[in-house]
Amino acid sequence: MSSHTIAVLLAAGAGSRFAGADHKLDAVLDGSTVAEHAVRAALDADIGPVVVVTGASTPTLSSLTSELTDDRVTLVHNPRWAEGQSTSLRAAVAAADARHAHAIVVGLADQPFVTTDAWRAVAASRSAIAVARYDDGPRNPVRLHRSVWPLLPTSGDHGARHLIRLRPELVEQVPCVGSAADIDTLEDLRSWQNRSSTNSP
């Protein structure tokens, strides 16, 4: 399968700060797992196939069985996940390069509130690097044209942040609504669950 753009969800970390019974990506929020919310938003944006980079565990994506079957969503395992996020980003780049993609748009699977519109807006940029900008500043998702893939880090626990700081002339900040808040702890999850129940009719 070939596509000009690949949507990427990084889901390889151990989630060690989360004290719940399961991995944080499998925690349920509004009837779906945290990871399912994130993957569904990227999928519904329809910018291209979705690659989920796994590592410490494989997130539960039971609501996406048909999409996994027809390769609209593909799981790519990163055996070097413990070496840091840069290795997961490299795994995503390798998967995109194998599909002859022109760009990847990268988000995190523990950020379930990034909207479909945010994925689309960032993907539509023609800059070498595009970053979603929210009220609290630049966050995910981030579009990376293949011309900057060789500049991405090869080691360490960081993704494109260093490159964005180093080469600001390549970066477009794309105004987005929604939130790039992540679920790192059990308290984060409970806070969002409480907000959801408060907002229910």
C-alpha positions, 0 to 999 in steps of 0.5 A, a space after each residue: 500500500 502506498 500513500 502520500 501521508 501516513 498518520 502515526 501514533 506512538 504507543 511504545 512506552 511502558 507507562 510506568 507513571 500510571 498506577 492502574 491495573 492495566 496499561 494506561 493506553 487500555 484504560 477506559 474513557 467514555 466507553 473506549 480505551 485511551 488508545 482507541 480514542 487517539 487512533 480513531 481520531 487519526 483514522 477519521 481524519 482520512 489523511 492516509 493509513 494509520 501506523 501504531 508503533 508498539 513496544 512495551 505492550 500492544 494496546 487494546 484496539 478491539 473497536 478497530 478490528 475491521 480497520 486492522 484487518 484491511 490494513 487501514 491501521 497497522 501495528 509496527 513493533 519497536 523492539 528498541 522501545 526501551 531506548 527512548 521515543 526516538 527509536 519509535 519515531 525511527 520505526 515509524 519513518 521506516 514504515 512510512 518509507 517502505 510505503 513510499 510516503 511523502 510525509 508522516 503526521 505524528 501523535 501520541 496514543 496517550 493523547 485521546 483528545 486531539 481532534 480529527 480536525 487537528 490531524 487534518 489541519 496539520 496534514 494539510 500544511 506544505 511546510 517541512 515541519 508543521 506543529 499543532 498550536 493550541 491555546 497552551 502552545 505548540 503540541 501534537 500532532 506534528 507533520 514531518 516531510 520526508 526531507 527532514 526525516 534524516 534530521 530526526 534524532 537516532 537516540 534518546 527519549 525525544 522525538 522531533 522537539 529538538 529539530 523543531 527548536 533547531 530549525 524554526 525556519 522550517 516550522 509552521 504552527 497550525 492553529 487547532 482546537 481541542 486538547 493535546 493533554 495526555 493521560 500519564 497517571 491514574 489521577 489524569 484519567 480520573 480527572 477526565 472521567 469526572 469531567 466527562 460525567 459532569 458534562 453528561 446530560 
